[in-house]
């Protein structure tokens, strides 16, 4: 993409508009692949599956970060940088999970306030 004459990645130009032909072509390829694999109407994952995966990923990241920090504290590993990065990754995933939960609760409360 190009921003003010600077080229980035896939050669899509922002200043001069989007390359709609290329976007359309990529969408058609994705639809063809989904049809070949037997998927219809988008993805087969439900929101519950998405949340379950998000919770498991956040938990795994947290456990991995704890393990790395324990290794650094015990002197078995000198990679403090990697341990701190693992902790930050776990923190970001937990914050994402919390924000998604908050949005779902807000949407539920909004539905409850609707008058029928």
Backbone torsions as a table, in degrees:
resi	resn	phi	psi	omega
1	UNK	NA	155.8	-178.1
2	UNK	-121.9	129.4	174.9
3	UNK	-123.1	114.1	-178.8
4	UNK	51.5	46.1	176.1
5	UNK	84.0	-0.4	178.5
6	UNK	-97.9	128.3	-176.8
7	UNK	-87.3	136.3	175.7
8	UNK	-134.3	137.6	167.2
9	UNK	41.3	-105.9	-165.1
10	UNK	-89.6	15.8	174.0
11	UNK	66.7	19.9	176.2
12	UNK	-82.1	133.1	-177.0
13	UNK	-96.4	126.8	179.6
14	UNK	-86.1	-47.1	-175.8
15	UNK	-62.4	-37.3	-176.9
16	UNK	-94.4	10.7	-179.0
17	UNK	99.2	166.8	-178.7
18	UNK	-83.5	150.4	175.4
19	UNK	-82.3	85.7	-173.8
20	UNK	-65.8	-29.7	177.9
21	UNK	-63.3	-42.3	179.6
22	UNK	-68.5	-40.4	178.1
23	UNK	-62.7	-44.6	179.1
24	UNK	-61.0	-41.9	179.6
25	UNK	-62.9	-43.4	179.1
26	UNK	-65.6	-38.1	178.5
27	UNK	-65.8	-40.8	178.9
28	UNK	-65.1	-38.8	177.7
29	UNK	-63.9	-43.7	179.2
30	UNK	-63.2	-39.4	179.2
31	UNK	-67.5	-38.7	177.7
32	UNK	-63.8	-42.3	179.3
33	UNK	-64.5	-39.3	178.9
34	UNK	-66.3	-38.6	179.3
35	UNK	-67.0	-38.4	179.6
36	UNK	-67.7	-34.2	-178.6
37	UNK	-84.8	-2.6	177.0
38	UNK	92.4	1.1	179.0
39	UNK	-83.2	135.7	175.5
40	UNK	-130.2	142.2	176.8
41	UNK	72.8	32.9	176.3
42	UNK	98.1	-146.1	-176.4
43	UNK	-87.4	158.6	-178.3
44	UNK	-95.6	1.2	179.6
45	UNK	-82.2	137.7	175.1
46	UNK	-90.2	170.3	178.1
47	UNK	-64.7	-35.5	177.4
48	UNK	-62.0	-40.9	176.7
49	UNK	-63.9	-41.1	178.4
50	UNK	-60.5	-46.5	-179.7
51	UNK	-65.7	-40.0	178.6
52	UNK	-61.0	-44.6	178.2
53	UNK	-64.3	-39.4	179.5
54	UNK	-63.8	-42.4	178.7
55	UNK	-65.9	-43.6	180.0
56	UNK	-64.3	-41.3	178.3
57	UNK	-63.8	-43.2	178.9
58	UNK	-63.9	-40.9	179.2
59	UNK	-65.9	-45.6	179.2
60	UNK	-61.5	-41.0	178.6
61	UNK	-64.5	-40.1	179.3
62	UNK	-64.9	-44.0	178.6
63	UNK	-64.0	-40.1	179.0
64	UNK	-65.7	-41.8	179.0
65	UNK	-64.4	-42.4	177.8
66	UNK	-61.0	-42.6	179.5
67	UNK	-62.4	-43.9	179.6
68	UNK	-65.3	-39.8	179.4
69	UNK	-67.9	-37.0	176.7
70	UNK	-65.0	-38.1	177.6
71	UNK	-64.3	-41.0	178.9
72	UNK	-67.5	-42.9	-178.9
73	UNK	-65.3	-34.5	-179.4
74	UNK	-83.5	-8.6	179.2
75	UNK	85.8	6.2	179.3
76	UNK	-76.4	-19.5	-177.9
77	UNK	-142.4	138.4	-179.0
78	UNK	-101.1	6.7	-175.4
79	UNK	-85.1	72.8	178.3
80	UNK	-65.3	-38.4	179.8
81	UNK	-59.3	-47.2	179.1
82	UNK	-63.9	-36.8	179.6
83	UNK	-67.9	-41.3	178.9
84	UNK	-67.4	-39.5	176.7
85	UNK	-62.8	-40.2	177.7
86	UNK	-63.7	-38.9	177.7
87	UNK	-65.3	-41.7	179.4
88	UNK	-66.8	-38.6	177.3
89	UNK	-62.2	-44.6	178.6
90	UNK	-62.9	-39.8	179.1
91	UNK	-64.0	-43.7	179.5
92	UNK	-64.3	-42.6	178.7
93	UNK	-64.8	-38.6	178.1
94	UNK	-66.3	-40.3	178.0
95	UNK	-64.6	-39.8	176.5
96	UNK	-61.3	-46.6	178.8
97	UNK	-59.0	-43.4	179.6
98	UNK	-64.0	-42.4	-179.9
99	UNK	-66.9	-39.8	177.1
100	UNK	-63.1	-44.3	177.4
101	UNK	-59.0	-44.5	-179.9
102	UNK	-62.4	-41.0	178.7
103	UNK	-65.5	-39.0	178.2
104	UNK	-64.9	-43.4	179.2
105	UNK	-64.4	-42.1	177.4
106	UNK	-61.9	-41.0	178.6
107	UNK	-64.9	-40.7	178.4
108	UNK	-62.6	-45.3	178.9
109	UNK	-63.5	-37.9	177.8
110	UNK	-64.3	-39.4	177.8
111	UNK	-65.2	-39.4	178.7
112	UNK	-63.9	-31.6	-179.0
113	UNK	-79.2	-14.2	-179.4
114	UNK	-65.1	141.2	176.2
115	UNK	-99.0	134.3	-179.6
116	UNK	-107.1	NA	NA
